[in-house]
């Protein structure tokens, strides 16, 4: 287990993404993935109120509803850490105090729980003062409805400003950052990583497999497995992408593992990273993700992956 920032949240070093629940995985498939993840020792589930509003036939809240029904069926809420987000759903847009407080109540209802362990601002909005946003989060923490708060998709400048506001006003402080970060997306390392390290936060990167590209399943322009994510994955298929896949293949072969497991193990080994986020719509995909937890890369292997993705 790893600890998130200055919190007392001890979590499995693979954060199971819930964005596929109610989208590419129906309730039965989602329950199977969640059960298998728990059986493997996993305890950390990531979702958002907006998941998966953009899927055909959906309106939002589907992922939280499935997770809530699963929690109710299991009857053991306290051995699971649930993270969800507010701000990017059209039904509850932005980070005004009114919206945060109302959205939290809706998420609690769908999740069928009395508290959210980690509540994120899904993205930054500059139309509401940070003081207002953080005061609302602080109110939820003081009421016991939220244990800790986090930021997603913040720039280093805005994250530093938010932390300063919390320190000045005595508000609950962000303990985690959820950025877009993987072998193909390394912008995080420039400004955000030093700040996260300096301030004692933990990083929980999303799109850890670069929309599926780092699984190695998308190696030609006509590749793909019928997944709605294929177009996003294939956007990485260029000279650099091919170089990264070749390096992943080499390291995976040395460990009798898979490119996906190696890519997540690389991410987990980065400074400040507590647990990469990755999602699985079936048990076969989950097995690939779980394999990353026990995979230890050598310094030389990490250097080779660094060089290939530079």
ZICOR-V649250 format. One record per pair of residues at least 24 apart in sequence whose C-alpha atoms are under 6 Angstrom apart, sorted by sequence separation. I is the first residue (numbers start at 1). GAP is how many residues later the second one is. D is the distance in whole Angstrom. If there is no record, write none. Layout:
{{I	GAP	D} {I	GAP	D}}
This chain:
{{150	24	5} {181	24	5} {149	25	5} {150	25	6} {152	25	6} {176	25	5} {178	25	6} {180	25	6} {150	26	5} {151	26	5} {152	26	4} {153	26	5} {175	26	5} {176	26	5} {177	26	5} {178	26	5} {179	26	5} {180	26	5} {182	26	5} {150	27	6} {152	27	6} {176	27	6} {178	27	5} {261	27	6} {265	27	5} {18	28	6} {261	28	6} {264	28	6} {15	29	5} {16	29	5} {17	29	5} {18	29	5} {117	29	6} {120	29	6} {123	29	5} {12	30	5} {15	30	6} {16	30	6} {115	30	4} {116	30	5} {117	30	5} {118	30	5} {119	30	5} {120	30	4} {121	30	5} {122	30	5} {123	30	5} {124	30	6} {261	30	6} {12	31	6} {115	31	5} {118	31	5} {119	31	6} {120	31	5} {121	31	6} {261	31	4} {19	32	6} {11	33	6} {138	33	5} {83	34	6} {85	34	6} {138	34	5} {82	35	5} {83	35	5} {84	35	5} {85	35	4} {86	35	5} {87	35	5} {97	35	6} {156	35	6} {48	36	4} {81	36	6} {83	36	6} {85	36	6} {86	36	5} {97	36	6} {156	36	5} {43	37	5} {44	37	5} {45	37	5} {46	37	5} {47	37	5} {48	37	4} {85	37	5} {96	37	6} {43	38	6} {46	38	6} {95	38	6} {50	39	5} {97	39	5} {22	40	5} {22	41	5} {21	42	5} {68	42	6} {68	43	4} {68	44	5} {215	44	5} {65	45	5} {215	45	4} {64	46	6} {65	46	6} {214	46	6} {64	47	5} {244	64	5} {243	65	6} {244	65	6} {203	69	6} {202	70	5} {203	70	5} {208	70	6} {202	71	6} {203	71	6} {204	71	5} {205	71	5} {206	71	5} {202	72	6} {204	72	5} {205	72	6} {183	126	6} {5	170	5} {5	195	6} {5	196	4} {5	197	5} {4	198	5} {33	250	6} {25	256	5} {15	260	6} {17	260	6} {14	261	5} {15	261	6} {16	261	6} {17	261	5} {13	262	4} {14	262	6} {15	262	5} {16	262	6} {17	262	4} {16	263	6}}
